[in-house]
Amino acid sequence: MKKTTKMRNLINSNEILILPGAYDSLSAKIIEMCGFRATTIGGYAIAATKLAQPDVGYLSMTEMVNTSKYIANSISIPLLVDGDTGYGNAMSVMRTVQEYERAGVAAIFFEDQEWPKRCGHMEGKKVIPMREHCKKIEAAVYAKIDKDLVIVARTDARAVNGLEDAIERGKAYADSGADLIFVEAPQSIKELELIAKSIKAPKLVNVVENGKTPSLTAKEYEDMGYSVVAYPVSALYSVSKNLVELFTNLKLNGTTKKSEETMITFSEFNKLIGLDYYNKMQDRFL
């Protein structure tokens, strides 16, 4: 089954889809190894790992597409990627869809922020007119070759114009052909419930630890009516904390002994990255 078809089926199933966020091929491979059925990458994590910069519009479409290609080709599960604003107008969105499709992704989301955009849980965002983003979504749907490619519409209007406008935009984007609606950064359980009740389409909730959206269990989001819950920065934050502790210990003590209990072993890591398979193929063909 195509990855796009898998993703579409997962979104439309009765069980909520949990999407841990990857930031490179290795983290995506670990997510798959742990049994998750799909994964996602966002501009926040890629800007941090590639540029060590905040998510404020520094990344280009080409950088995101190339990163997506490496990650998509390293795993057998579907990948949802961040298409930002489409990097321009509706015509730019069409090219963005085509480039991402060639990279092997299963789903793409496009947001209604002005460029340069910001992380959805940051302050200072601005949004384009609703009608303009509707045309971007229509263009994205028109441009895809694989009809199962999932188009996700994100609105950041909650922080700019309020919840009512965000809900109206979500409805309009669904009417424009989006397969999944993503209202970014609702600020209470009541808001989460109202979004779920008001928008009659599959919906995604985005969880940033210590961000604006209440952190509940996946089952609680499912019971509200959400189809997908994403955790885009959990791995990034966890790895960053552990690296700070590792290198602090090394600097202070001149050894990594204190950190060894939190490390994967040499043989375990080689198995994780596929050395056993490589050796098997080497024996067969060389």
Protein Blocks (a to p, Z undefined) as FASTA:
>chain_A
ZZklmmmmmmmmmbdcdddddfbfklmmmmmmnopabdcddfklmmmmmnopacehkacf
klmmmmmmmmmmmpcbdcdddekjoopafklmmmmmmmmmmnopabdcddfbdcddddfk
bghiacddfklmmmmmmmmmmmpmblmbccddddfklmmnojklmmmmmmmmmmnopabd
cdehiabfklmmmmmmmmgcdddddddehilbdcddfklmmmnopabdcdfklmmmmmmm
mmmmmmmmmmmnopaklmmmmpccfklmmmmnommmmmmmmmmmZZ
